[in-house]
């Protein structure tokens, strides 16, 4: 088509004439679908918002919003660009925070991504202590799960990853094991099985189970261990969640049990809200630890790695249990 430009030329145009305000306008309009409400949210006039949208549409060479009497509808292109715009705005916000930290507090930054298991089993008791010891280090914490772990490492948006021992690591990245972990059967402390000296496989077969999400380690291990110990036909509640807070909401009623890594349940175990049932199940998991790139690590990252590894040398699940429940 006449007037088309190649990718390189489009990049040059966006770099030369694109503005962060364009990204903000795109996000607000996708969210609010109204020129007036989007303008109000950004603290500008409606003509000002229309001008920003017009400029952005000229830059990309295609319409981004369809105007009608009730407001605007985002085109498919606008929805695609919205994802990029959110990353850009987030990066700007994080850059501003880093500048302020350096300027006002002489602080350094470490960007940490963690799985739910590592947050519960590795960071829940160590992160507060690290913050107290290293007041000039800002810890920027985010949660990842599943394929998000690989994406976080590949993106370069984090300095280290707290997770279970991975099968494969990108070039240059290393895994430092810190704590052991194991599958456990848990229930609310009010559950009839919670205080038994030993829970049998027959009792587990009669219990009402809260299942885990199909993509989790807990679900795969539950199915294997249920077959091994003879409770694969136990009744199950028809609620599945990847959020521990929602699982706890179901468990606290006191009629269900579930199986998951001890690390995931640890914050609720140490506060006495959840009990680990005494069963014959012995199912250790790969250890929890830190994935980092020593060659690229800056001072804050090294401080974090040194602290976590010296405070949590690799232990067996039984030893870890003793340490964290005292």
C-alpha positions as CSV (number, residue, x, y, z in Angstrom):
1,X,0.0,0.0,0.0
2,X,1.2,3.5,-0.7
3,X,2.6,5.3,2.3
4,X,3.6,2.1,4.1
5,X,6.9,2.2,6.0
6,X,9.1,-0.7,7.2
7,X,9.6,-1.7,10.8
8,X,12.9,0.1,11.2
9,X,11.4,3.4,10.0
10,X,8.4,2.9,12.3
11,X,10.7,2.4,15.2
12,X,12.6,5.5,14.4
13,X,9.4,7.5,14.2
14,X,8.1,6.3,17.5
15,X,11.5,6.9,19.2
16,X,11.6,10.5,17.8
17,X,8.0,11.5,18.3
18,X,6.5,9.1,20.8
19,X,5.7,10.3,24.4
20,X,5.0,8.6,27.7
21,X,1.8,10.6,27.7
22,X,0.7,8.7,24.6
23,X,1.1,5.5,26.5
24,X,-0.9,6.8,29.5
25,X,-3.7,8.0,27.2
26,X,-3.8,4.6,25.5
27,X,-4.1,2.8,28.8
28,X,-6.7,5.1,30.2
29,X,-8.9,4.9,27.1
30,X,-8.7,1.1,27.0
31,X,-9.7,1.0,30.6
32,X,-12.4,3.7,30.7
33,X,-13.7,3.7,27.1
34,X,-14.6,7.4,27.4
35,X,-12.6,10.4,26.2
36,X,-14.1,12.5,29.1
37,X,-13.4,10.0,31.9
38,X,-9.9,9.2,30.5
39,X,-9.1,12.9,30.3
40,X,-10.3,13.5,33.9
41,X,-8.2,10.5,35.1
42,X,-5.1,12.1,33.5
43,X,-5.9,15.6,34.7
44,X,-6.2,17.1,31.2
45,X,-9.0,18.5,29.1
46,X,-11.0,16.3,26.7
47,X,-9.6,18.2,23.7
48,X,-6.2,17.5,25.1
49,X,-7.0,13.8,25.3
50,X,-8.3,13.8,21.7
51,X,-5.1,15.5,20.6
52,X,-2.9,12.8,22.2
53,X,-5.0,10.0,20.6
54,X,-4.8,11.7,17.2
55,X,-1.0,12.1,17.5
56,X,-0.6,8.4,18.5
57,X,-2.8,7.2,15.6
58,X,-0.7,9.3,13.2
59,X,2.5,7.8,14.6
60,X,1.3,4.2,14.1
61,X,-0.5,4.9,10.9
62,X,-3.7,3.0,11.9
63,X,-6.9,3.8,13.9
64,X,-6.7,2.8,17.6
65,X,-10.2,3.7,18.8
66,X,-13.7,3.6,17.2
67,X,-15.7,6.6,18.3
68,X,-19.4,6.4,18.9
69,X,-22.1,8.2,20.9
70,X,-21.5,6.2,24.1
71,X,-17.7,6.6,24.0
72,X,-14.9,4.7,22.3
73,X,-14.1,1.1,21.6
74,X,-10.5,-0.1,21.4
75,X,-9.4,-1.8,18.2
76,X,-7.5,-5.0,18.3
77,X,-4.3,-3.0,17.6
78,X,-5.0,-0.8,20.6
79,X,-5.4,-3.9,22.8
80,X,-2.1,-5.3,21.5
81,X,-0.3,-2.0,22.2
82,X,-1.9,-1.6,25.6
83,X,0.1,-4.5,26.9
84,X,3.3,-2.8,25.7
85,X,2.2,0.5,27.0
86,X,1.6,-0.9,30.5
87,X,5.2,-2.3,30.6
88,X,6.6,1.1,29.5
89,X,4.6,3.0,32.1
90,X,5.6,0.5,34.8
91,X,9.3,0.8,33.8
92,X,9.0,4.6,34.0
93,X,7.5,4.3,37.5
94,X,10.2,2.0,38.6
95,X,12.9,4.3,37.2
96,X,11.5,7.2,39.1
97,X,11.6,5.1,42.3
98,X,15.2,4.2,41.7
99,X,16.2,7.8,41.1
100,X,14.5,8.9,44.4
101,X,16.1,6.0,46.3
102,X,19.6,7.0,45.0
103,X,19.0,10.8,45.5
104,X,17.3,10.8,48.9
105,X,18.4,7.6,50.6
106,X,21.6,6.6,48.9
107,X,19.9,3.2,48.4
108,X,20.6,0.4,46.0
109,X,18.0,-1.8,44.4
110,X,17.6,-5.6,44.0
111,X,14.7,-6.9,41.9
112,X,13.5,-10.2,43.2
113,X,10.9,-12.5,41.7
114,X,9.6,-15.4,43.8
115,X,7.3,-18.3,43.5
116,X,4.7,-19.0,46.2
117,X,6.7,-21.9,47.6
118,X,9.9,-19.8,47.9
119,X,8.0,-16.9,49.4
120,X,6.6,-19.1,52.1
121,X,9.4,-21.5,52.7
122,X,12.4,-19.2,52.2
123,X,11.5,-15.5,52.5
124,X,8.8,-15.3,55.0
125,X,11.1,-15.2,58.0
126,X,14.3,-13.9,56.3
127,X,13.1,-11.0,54.3
128,X,12.1,-8.8,57.3
129,X,15.5,-9.5,58.9
130,X,17.3,-8.6,55.7
131,X,15.4,-5.3,55.5
132,X,16.4,-4.4,59.1
133,X,20.1,-5.2,58.5
134,X,20.3,-3.5,55.1
135,X,18.3,-0.3,55.3
136,X,20.0,1.1,52.2
137,X,18.8,-1.8,50.0
138,X,15.4,-1.5,48.3
139,X,13.9,-4.9,47.6
140,X,11.5,-4.8,44.7
141,X,9.4,-8.0,45.0
142,X,7.1,-9.7,42.5
143,X,5.4,-13.1,42.3
144,X,5.8,-15.5,39.4
145,X,4.4,-18.9,38.7
146,X,4.7,-21.6,36.1
147,X,6.1,-20.5,32.8
148,X,6.5,-17.0,34.3
149,X,9.7,-18.1,35.9
150,X,11.5,-18.6,32.6
151,X,10.0,-15.4,31.2
152,X,11.2,-13.4,34.2
153,X,14.8,-14.6,33.8
154,X,14.7,-14.1,30.0
155,X,13.3,-10.6,30.2
156,X,16.2,-9.1,32.2
157,X,13.6,-7.4,34.5
158,X,14.8,-9.2,37.6
159,X,18.2,-9.7,39.4
160,X,17.4,-13.0,41.0
161,X,14.6,-15.6,41.3
162,X,13.6,-17.4,44.4
163,X,12.2,-20.8,43.4
164,X,12.5,-24.5,43.5
165,X,15.5,-26.1,41.8
166,X,14.9,-25.7,38.1
167,X,15.6,-28.4,35.5
168,X,17.3,-26.1,33.1
169,X,19.0,-22.7,33.6
170,X,19.8,-20.0,31.1
171,X,23.5,-19.5,30.3
172,X,25.4,-17.7,33.1
173,X,22.7,-18.3,35.7
174,X,23.3,-20.5,38.7
175,X,21.0,-22.1,41.3
176,X,22.0,-22.0,45.0
177,X,20.0,-24.5,47.1
178,X,18.9,-23.1,50.5
179,X,16.2,-25.1,52.1
180,X,14.6,-28.5,51.7
181,X,10.9,-29.1,51.2
182,X,8.4,-31.9,51.1
183,X,4.7,-32.6,50.4
184,X,2.4,-32.5,53.4
185,X,-1.2,-33.1,54.2
186,X,-2.8,-30.1,55.9
187,X,-6.1,-29.1,57.4
188,X,-7.5,-26.5,59.7
189,X,-6.7,-27.1,63.4
190,X,-10.4,-27.8,64.0
191,X,-10.5,-30.7,61.6
192,X,-11.1,-34.1,63.3
193,X,-7.8,-35.5,61.9
194,X,-5.7,-32.5,63.0
195,X,-4.7,-33.8,66.4
196,X,-4.5,-37.5,65.8
197,X,-1.2,-39.2,66.6
198,X,-1.3,-41.0,63.2
199,X,-3.6,-40.6,60.3
200,X,-4.1,-43.8,58.3
201,X,-4.5,-44.2,54.5
202,X,-8.0,-45.4,55.2
203,X,-8.8,-42.2,57.0
204,X,-7.3,-40.2,54.1
205,X,-9.5,-42.1,51.7
206,X,-12.6,-41.0,53.7
207,X,-11.6,-37.4,54.0
208,X,-13.0,-34.6,51.8
209,X,-10.1,-33.3,49.7
210,X,-9.6,-29.8,48.3
211,X,-7.8,-30.3,45.0
212,X,-4.9,-28.2,43.7
213,X,-4.7,-26.5,40.3
214,X,-3.7,-29.0,37.5
215,X,-0.6,-27.1,36.6
216,X,1.0,-27.2,40.1
217,X,3.5,-29.5,41.6
218,X,1.0,-30.2,44.4
219,X,-1.6,-31.6,42.0
220,X,0.9,-34.0,40.3
221,X,2.4,-35.2,43.6
222,X,-1.1,-35.6,45.1
223,X,-2.2,-37.9,42.2
224,X,1.0,-40.0,42.5
225,X,0.9,-40.3,46.3
226,X,-2.9,-40.9,46.3
227,X,-2.3,-43.9,44.0
228,X,0.7,-45.1,46.1
229,X,-1.2,-44.9,49.4
230,X,-4.6,-46.0,48.2
231,X,-6.8,-42.9,48.5
232,X,-7.0,-42.0,44.8
233,X,-10.8,-42.4,45.0
234,X,-11.3,-40.1,48.0
235,X,-14.1,-37.5,47.6
236,X,-13.1,-34.1,46.3
237,X,-14.6,-30.6,46.7
238,X,-15.3,-29.0,43.3
239,X,-13.3,-25.8,44.0
240,X,-9.8,-25.4,42.5
241,X,-7.6,-22.4,43.1
242,X,-3.9,-21.4,42.7
243,X,-4.2,-18.8,45.5
244,X,-3.2,-20.1,49.0
245,X,-5.4,-17.4,50.6
246,X,-8.5,-18.8,48.8
247,X,-7.5,-22.4,49.7
248,X,-7.2,-21.3,53.4
249,X,-10.7,-19.8,53.1
250,X,-12.0,-23.2,52.2
251,X,-9.9,-25.1,54.7
252,X,-10.7,-23.0,57.7
253,X,-14.3,-24.3,57.7
254,X,-12.8,-27.5,59.2
255,X,-14.2,-30.3,57.0
256,X,-11.5,-30.5,54.2
257,X,-7.9,-31.6,53.8
258,X,-5.4,-30.8,51.1
259,X,-1.9,-31.7,50.0
260,X,0.8,-29.2,49.1
261,X,4.4,-28.3,49.6
262,X,5.1,-27.5,53.2
263,X,6.8,-24.3,52.0
264,X,3.5,-23.0,50.5
265,X,1.6,-23.6,53.7
266,X,4.3,-22.5,56.1
267,X,3.1,-18.9,56.9
268,X,-0.2,-20.5,58.1
269,X,1.5,-23.4,59.9
270,X,3.8,-21.2,62.0
271,X,0.9,-19.0,63.1
272,X,-1.1,-22.0,64.2
273,X,-3.9,-21.6,61.6
274,X,-3.2,-24.9,59.8
275,X,-2.0,-28.2,61.1
276,X,0.2,-30.7,59.3
277,X,-1.4,-34.2,59.6
278,X,0.8,-37.0,60.8
279,X,0.7,-39.5,57.9
280,X,2.9,-42.2,56.5
281,X,3.6,-40.1,53.5
282,X,7.3,-39.3,52.9
283,X,7.6,-37.2,49.7
284,X,10.6,-34.8,49.6
285,X,10.7,-32.2,46.9
286,X,13.6,-30.5,45.1
287,X,15.1,-27.8,47.3
288,X,14.2,-24.1,47.3
289,X,16.9,-21.6,46.6
290,X,18.1,-18.7,44.5
291,X,18.7,-18.4,40.8
292,X,21.2,-15.5,39.9
293,X,23.9,-14.5,37.5
294,X,27.1,-13.9,39.5
295,X,28.8,-12.2,36.6
296,X,26.1,-9.5,36.3
297,X,25.2,-9.1,39.9
298,X,25.5,-5.7,41.5
299,X,26.2,-5.0,45.2
300,X,22.6,-5.1,46.4
301,X,22.1,-8.5,44.7
302,X,25.2,-9.9,46.2
303,X,24.2,-8.7,49.7
304,X,20.8,-10.4,49.2
305,X,22.3,-13.7,48.0
306,X,24.9,-13.7,50.8
307,X,22.3,-13.0,53.5
308,X,19.8,-15.6,52.3
309,X,22.4,-18.4,51.8
310,X,24.2,-17.8,55.1
311,X,21.0,-17.7,57.1
312,X,19.4,-20.7,55.4
313,X,21.9,-23.5,54.6
314,X,20.3,-26.4,52.9
315,X,18.5,-28.6,55.4
316,X,16.3,-31.7,55.2
317,X,12.6,-31.1,55.4
318,X,12.5,-32.5,58.9
319,X,15.3,-30.2,60.1
320,X,13.6,-27.2,58.5
321,X,10.4,-28.1,60.3
322,X,12.1,-28.0,63.6
323,X,13.7,-24.6,62.8
324,X,10.7,-22.8,61.6
325,X,8.2,-23.9,64.2
326,X,10.2,-23.0,67.3
